[in-house]
């Protein structure tokens, strides 16, 4: 009888940790989600952290900055 109760409690705890316990996002998980911006010169979409900001406009490369 006691063994059945312990087994049921163990199953409930396992289900809780597998399905309901939320894991905090790691820094690497958040870096996968990145905003895309459009290049002001050619229209190519680039990630914000890779884009070049010049004159309050985003550019995909130094060549596109020279075009404007």
C-alpha positions as CSV (number, residue, x, y, z in Angstrom):
1,X,0.0,0.0,0.0
2,X,2.7,2.5,0.9
3,X,4.7,1.5,-2.2
4,X,1.7,2.3,-4.4
5,X,1.4,5.8,-2.8
6,X,5.1,6.5,-3.2
7,X,4.9,5.4,-6.8
8,X,1.9,7.6,-7.5
9,X,3.6,10.6,-5.9
10,X,6.8,9.9,-8.0
11,X,4.7,9.8,-11.2
12,X,3.0,13.1,-10.3
13,X,6.4,14.8,-9.6
14,X,7.8,13.6,-12.9
15,X,4.8,14.8,-14.8
16,X,5.1,18.2,-13.1
17,X,8.8,18.6,-13.9
18,X,8.3,17.5,-17.5
19,X,5.2,19.4,-18.5
20,X,4.6,22.3,-16.1
21,X,7.9,23.5,-14.7
22,X,9.1,26.4,-16.9
23,X,12.8,26.6,-17.5
24,X,14.3,30.1,-17.6
25,X,15.6,31.2,-21.0
26,X,19.3,31.1,-21.3
27,X,21.1,34.0,-22.9
28,X,21.9,31.9,-26.0
29,X,18.2,31.1,-26.4
30,X,17.3,34.7,-26.5
31,X,19.9,35.6,-29.1
32,X,18.2,33.4,-31.7
33,X,15.3,35.8,-31.6
34,X,16.4,39.0,-33.3
35,X,14.6,41.8,-35.0
36,X,15.1,42.2,-38.7
37,X,15.4,45.7,-40.4
38,X,15.4,46.7,-44.0
39,X,18.4,48.3,-45.6
40,X,17.5,51.9,-46.7
41,X,19.5,51.6,-49.9
42,X,18.8,48.1,-51.4
43,X,15.9,46.8,-49.3
44,X,17.7,43.7,-48.0
45,X,16.6,42.6,-44.6
46,X,19.4,42.3,-42.0
47,X,19.5,41.5,-38.3
48,X,19.7,44.6,-36.1
49,X,22.9,43.6,-34.5
50,X,24.6,43.1,-37.9
51,X,23.2,46.2,-39.6
52,X,25.0,49.5,-39.8
53,X,23.2,52.5,-38.4
54,X,24.1,55.8,-40.2
55,X,22.0,58.9,-40.1
56,X,19.1,57.2,-38.3
57,X,18.8,54.7,-41.2
58,X,19.9,51.0,-41.3
59,X,22.2,49.7,-44.0
60,X,23.3,46.1,-44.7
61,X,26.9,47.0,-45.7
62,X,29.3,49.9,-46.3
63,X,28.7,49.6,-50.0
64,X,25.0,50.6,-49.5
65,X,26.1,53.5,-47.3
66,X,28.2,54.7,-50.3
67,X,25.2,54.4,-52.7
68,X,23.2,57.0,-50.9
